[in-house]
Amino acid sequence: MPFVITSPCEGEKNGSCVEVCPVDCIEEGKDMFYIDPDICIDCGACEPVCPVEAIYPDDEVPEEEAQYIELNRAYFEE
């Protein structure tokens, strides 16, 4: 999973990330956005436009946010 959306996105729902994604891998969930790990091409376009700095490369997700790696993946398995 190249990029992961973490807790600062909860309740934010800005959507800037969706607008810049060239492969439409970001979807809006009930409380936040999620990145589909099977579609993301690791371009990084979403990371700098996030107003709450919630997006990280999967290998740079802060330890306290690590559960969001699985939450992003699980969202697309349902």
MDTraj code that builds the backbone (N, CA, C; nanometers):
import mdtraj as md
import numpy as np

residues = "MET PRO PHE VAL ILE THR SER PRO CYS GLU GLY GLU LYS ASN GLY SER CYS VAL GLU VAL CYS PRO VAL ASP CYS ILE GLU GLU GLY LYS ASP MET PHE TYR ILE ASP PRO ASP ILE CYS ILE ASP CYS GLY ALA CYS GLU PRO VAL CYS PRO VAL GLU ALA ILE TYR PRO ASP ASP GLU VAL PRO GLU GLU GLU ALA GLN TYR ILE GLU LEU ASN ARG ALA TYR PHE GLU GLU".split()
xyz = np.array([
    [0.0850, -0.1180, 0.0000],
    [0.0000, 0.0000, 0.0000],
    [0.0891, 0.1235, 0.0000],
    [0.0982, 0.1918, -0.1092],
    [0.1886, 0.3057, -0.1167],
    [0.1547, 0.4224, -0.0244],
    [0.0293, 0.4656, -0.0172],
    [-0.0078, 0.5768, 0.0701],
    [-0.1253, 0.5372, 0.1577],
    [-0.1307, 0.5999, 0.2775],
    [-0.2317, 0.5679, 0.3777],
    [-0.2888, 0.6985, 0.4315],
    [-0.4189, 0.7026, 0.4498],
    [-0.4834, 0.8175, 0.5127],
    [-0.5059, 0.7834, 0.6591],
    [-0.4678, 0.8756, 0.7482],
    [-0.4701, 0.8506, 0.8918],
    [-0.5730, 0.9378, 0.9645],
    [-0.5718, 0.9321, 1.0968],
    [-0.6754, 0.9916, 1.1811],
    [-0.7041, 1.1405, 1.1612],
    [-0.6088, 1.2257, 1.1259],
    [-0.6466, 1.3661, 1.1077],
    [-0.7559, 1.3877, 1.0028],
    [-0.7778, 1.2905, 0.9152],
    [-0.8810, 1.3014, 0.8128],
    [-1.0205, 1.2775, 0.8702],
    [-1.0305, 1.2097, 0.9823],
    [-1.1608, 1.1777, 1.0385],
    [-1.2400, 1.3053, 1.0644],
    [-1.3548, 1.3146, 1.0023],
    [-1.4404, 1.4301, 1.0181],
    [-1.4019, 1.5489, 0.9312],
    [-1.2885, 1.5433, 0.8649],
    [-1.2412, 1.6552, 0.7834],
    [-1.3153, 1.6622, 0.6496],
    [-1.3085, 1.5529, 0.5737],
    [-1.3805, 1.5398, 0.4477],
    [-1.3569, 1.6554, 0.3504],
    [-1.2355, 1.7062, 0.3410],
    [-1.2022, 1.8150, 0.2505],
    [-1.2097, 1.7726, 0.1043],
    [-1.1517, 1.6591, 0.0705],
    [-1.1612, 1.6062, -0.0650],
    [-1.0568, 1.6551, -0.1634],
    [-0.9636, 1.7378, -0.1207],
    [-0.8582, 1.7850, -0.2117],
    [-0.7793, 1.6691, -0.2704],
    [-0.7597, 1.5659, -0.1911],
    [-0.6830, 1.4491, -0.2353],
    [-0.7521, 1.3783, -0.3523],
    [-0.8829, 1.3708, -0.3465],
    [-0.9600, 1.3043, -0.4522],
    [-0.9436, 1.3793, -0.5841],
    [-0.9459, 1.5097, -0.5770],
    [-0.9372, 1.5932, -0.6972],
    [-0.8055, 1.5784, -0.7717],
    [-0.6951, 1.5522, -0.7003],
    [-0.5643, 1.5450, -0.7657],
    [-0.5198, 1.4031, -0.7997],
    [-0.5900, 1.3032, -0.7524],
    [-0.5491, 1.1643, -0.7771],
    [-0.5696, 1.1275, -0.9242],
    [-0.4622, 1.0895, -0.9942],
    [-0.4744, 1.0583, -1.1367],
    [-0.5382, 0.9229, -1.1668],
    [-0.5505, 0.8364, -1.0658],
    [-0.6057, 0.7029, -1.0903],
    [-0.7337, 0.6756, -1.0112],
    [-0.7891, 0.7774, -0.9492],
    [-0.9143, 0.7635, -0.8731],
    [-0.9100, 0.6510, -0.7703],
    [-0.8037, 0.6476, -0.6912],
    [-0.7921, 0.5412, -0.5915],
    [-0.8401, 0.5833, -0.4531],
    [-0.8863, 0.7074, -0.4388],
    [-0.9309, 0.7572, -0.3091],
    [-1.0830, 0.7648, -0.3084],
    [-1.1405, 0.7015, -0.2061],
    [-1.2865, 0.6993, -0.1943],
    [-1.3299, 0.7584, -0.0613],
    [-1.4467, 0.8193, -0.0636],
    [-1.5030, 0.8785, 0.0568],
    [-1.5806, 0.7736, 0.1348],
    [-1.5433, 0.7566, 0.2611],
    [-1.6161, 0.6682, 0.3503],
    [-1.7092, 0.7494, 0.4382],
    [-1.7645, 0.6873, 0.5382],
    [-1.8596, 0.7547, 0.6263],
    [-1.7962, 0.8724, 0.7002],
    [-1.6769, 0.8521, 0.7560],
    [-1.6136, 0.9545, 0.8385],
    [-1.4840, 1.0118, 0.7821],
    [-1.4295, 0.9491, 0.6789],
    [-1.3015, 0.9927, 0.6246],
    [-1.2824, 0.9356, 0.4840],
    [-1.1702, 0.9682, 0.4221],
    [-1.1355, 0.9131, 0.2915],
    [-1.0411, 0.7956, 0.3097],
    [-1.0376, 0.7073, 0.2087],
    [-0.9522, 0.5887, 0.2114],
    [-0.8829, 0.5734, 0.0768],
    [-0.7610, 0.5193, 0.0792],
    [-0.6847, 0.4952, -0.0433],
    [-0.6851, 0.3459, -0.0728],
    [-0.7265, 0.3099, -0.1935],
    [-0.7286, 0.1696, -0.2352],
    [-0.5856, 0.1257, -0.2660],
    [-0.5318, 0.0323, -0.1884],
    [-0.3927, -0.0099, -0.2065],
    [-0.3679, -0.0829, -0.3384],
    [-0.4720, -0.1366, -0.3995],
    [-0.4555, -0.2093, -0.5252],
    [-0.4562, -0.1169, -0.6467],
    [-0.5013, 0.0062, -0.6286],
    [-0.5093, 0.1002, -0.7401],
    [-0.4028, 0.2098, -0.7300],
    [-0.3666, 0.2496, -0.6094],
    [-0.2699, 0.3578, -0.5885],
    [-0.1393, 0.3278, -0.6630],
    [-0.0910, 0.4285, -0.7370],
    [0.0325, 0.4117, -0.8147],
    [0.1522, 0.4782, -0.7479],
    [0.1374, 0.5202, -0.6237],
    [0.2474, 0.5775, -0.5465],
    [0.3014, 0.7066, -0.6087],
    [0.2123, 0.7877, -0.6673],
    [0.2576, 0.9110, -0.7326],
    [0.2833, 1.0234, -0.6322],
    [0.2148, 1.0197, -0.5184],
    [0.2349, 1.1208, -0.4156],
    [0.1582, 1.2498, -0.4357],
    [0.0734, 1.2578, -0.5357],
    [-0.0005, 1.3816, -0.5632],
    [-0.0926, 1.4214, -0.4477],
    [-0.1443, 1.3250, -0.3757],
    [-0.2396, 1.3518, -0.2677],
    [-0.1743, 1.4091, -0.1419],
    [-0.0554, 1.3670, -0.1150],
    [0.0096, 1.4028, 0.0121],
    [0.0232, 1.5539, 0.0336],
    [0.0758, 1.6311, -0.0603],
    [0.0948, 1.7741, -0.0331],
    [-0.0339, 1.8574, -0.0313],
    [-0.1433, 1.8066, -0.0867],
    [-0.2672, 1.8849, -0.0887],
    [-0.3575, 1.8581, 0.0317],
    [-0.3240, 1.7627, 0.1127],
    [-0.4062, 1.7313, 0.2297],
    [-0.3947, 1.8452, 0.3317],
    [-0.5062, 1.9130, 0.3620],
    [-0.5015, 2.0282, 0.4527],
    [-0.4728, 1.9922, 0.5982],
    [-0.4899, 1.8653, 0.6339],
    [-0.4667, 1.8239, 0.7724],
    [-0.3466, 1.7302, 0.7860],
    [-0.2694, 1.7148, 0.6780],
    [-0.1483, 1.6315, 0.6768],
    [-0.1753, 1.4900, 0.7283],
    [-0.2789, 1.4289, 0.6726],
    [-0.3204, 1.2952, 0.7155],
    [-0.2655, 1.1832, 0.6276],
    [-0.1975, 1.2161, 0.5175],
    [-0.1555, 1.1154, 0.4210],
    [-0.0050, 1.0902, 0.4311],
    [0.0302, 0.9611, 0.4404],
    [0.1704, 0.9201, 0.4536],
    [0.2007, 0.8034, 0.3605],
    [0.3252, 0.7927, 0.3143],
    [0.3661, 0.6672, 0.2508],
    [0.3526, 0.5575, 0.3564],
    [0.3175, 0.4374, 0.3147],
    [0.2900, 0.3320, 0.4135],
    [0.4068, 0.3026, 0.5060],
    [0.5281, 0.3234, 0.4589],
    [0.6439, 0.2944, 0.5451],
    [0.6844, 0.4145, 0.6315],
    [0.6067, 0.5232, 0.6264],
    [0.6350, 0.6410, 0.7085],
    [0.5183, 0.6777, 0.8002],
    [0.4182, 0.5912, 0.8080],
    [0.3038, 0.6168, 0.8965],
    [0.3549, 0.6175, 1.0409],
    [0.3241, 0.7240, 1.1170],
    [0.3672, 0.7273, 1.2568],
    [0.3160, 0.6048, 1.3329],
    [0.3942, 0.5594, 1.4267],
    [0.3602, 0.4387, 1.5025],
    [0.2213, 0.4461, 1.5638],
    [0.1837, 0.5624, 1.6165],
    [0.0531, 0.5766, 1.6808],
    [-0.0622, 0.5752, 1.5806],
    [-0.0311, 0.5808, 1.4516],
    [-0.1323, 0.5773, 1.3454],
    [-0.1287, 0.4458, 1.2661],
    [-0.0472, 0.3521, 1.3074],
    [-0.0241, 0.2283, 1.2321],
    [-0.1521, 0.1500, 1.2027],
    [-0.2523, 0.1585, 1.2884],
    [-0.3768, 0.0845, 1.2653],
    [-0.4479, 0.1316, 1.1387],
    [-0.4169, 0.2514, 1.0918],
    [-0.4815, 0.3036, 0.9710],
    [-0.4328, 0.2349, 0.8436],
    [-0.3192, 0.1702, 0.8497],
    [-0.2724, 0.0922, 0.7342],
    [-0.3748, -0.0178, 0.7060],
    [-0.4131, -0.0899, 0.8097],
    [-0.5111, -0.1971, 0.7937],
    [-0.6511, -0.1435, 0.7692],
    [-0.6861, -0.0321, 0.8312],
    [-0.8188, 0.0260, 0.8101],
    [-0.8392, 0.0660, 0.6640],
    [-0.7367, 0.1232, 0.6001],
    [-0.7473, 0.1584, 0.4588],
    [-0.7645, 0.0333, 0.3743],
    [-0.6877, -0.0702, 0.4015],
    [-0.6953, -0.1944, 0.3275],
    [-0.8321, -0.2607, 0.3478],
    [-0.8769, -0.2664, 0.4718],
    [-1.0022, -0.3333, 0.5055],
    [-1.1226, -0.2633, 0.4423],
    [-1.1174, -0.1338, 0.4263],
    [-1.2283, -0.0596, 0.3670],
    [-1.2603, -0.1131, 0.2273],
    [-1.1588, -0.1501, 0.1536],
    [-1.1780, -0.1964, 0.0151],
    [-1.2022, -0.3473, 0.0060],
    [-1.1921, -0.4185, 0.1170],
    [-1.2208, -0.5620, 0.1170],
    [-1.3673, -0.5892, 0.1445],
    [-1.4395, -0.4888, 0.1912],
    [-1.5811, -0.5071, 0.2268],
    [-1.6696, -0.5023, 0.1053],
])
top = md.Topology()
chain = top.add_chain()
for i, resn in enumerate(residues, 1):
    res = top.add_residue(resn, chain, resSeq=i)
    for name in ("N", "CA", "C"):
        top.add_atom(name, md.element.get_by_symbol(name[0]), res)
traj = md.Trajectory(xyz[None], top)
